[in-house]
């Protein structure tokens, strides 16, 4: 009888431990979901480009690239994985940071967010066109892109976050579309050659850190 009771007690403890383990696991999965990475997500190399994607319920996030010396990247708007098609909607944190040989980049109009430091220190990147689907340009997104001379911000963007274009020292002109409601601290800090910025009337640019030599044209 004592052996039976002992066995039941051990099983009970095991069940509690298992339940506690599952609670911890669910908590971690919830945290990952908030960061755009669910338990079902998987990072895999894709085709000859070496792009990695994270997959969630119906969307995919560009996680990065295998070869940091890549010169040209074309992101597809959709990706097929395990027989299921996913819409590519985000470029992840530091996805292409430090790709110093990258000169050409195509973002599809399925992408809605360019993540924190996504293109930081891509020092050979000279121009980039942001599609009319992106709403947020994340912190440090293009920081340190010292060769960037031309960038088109579409009329879909509402937020330009902190340090987004810091150190883009070759940038000479910028047009802020009237869809933008917020330019956060030092978004254009150290853009030393920025000569003209066209800005919609009423937009607060006090924290944007445009250089003193930059002429602000309100429209």
ABEGO torsion letter per residue (X at the ends): XAAAAAAAAAAAAAAAAAAAAAAAAAAAAAAAAAAGBBAABBBBBBEAAGBBBBBBAABBBBAEBABAABABBBBBABBBBGGBBBBBABBBBGAABGBAABABBBBBAABABBBBGAABGBAABABBBBBAABABBBBGAABGBAABABBBBBAABABBBBGAABGBAABABBBBBAABABBBBGAABGBAABABBBBBBGBBAAAAGBBAABBBBBX
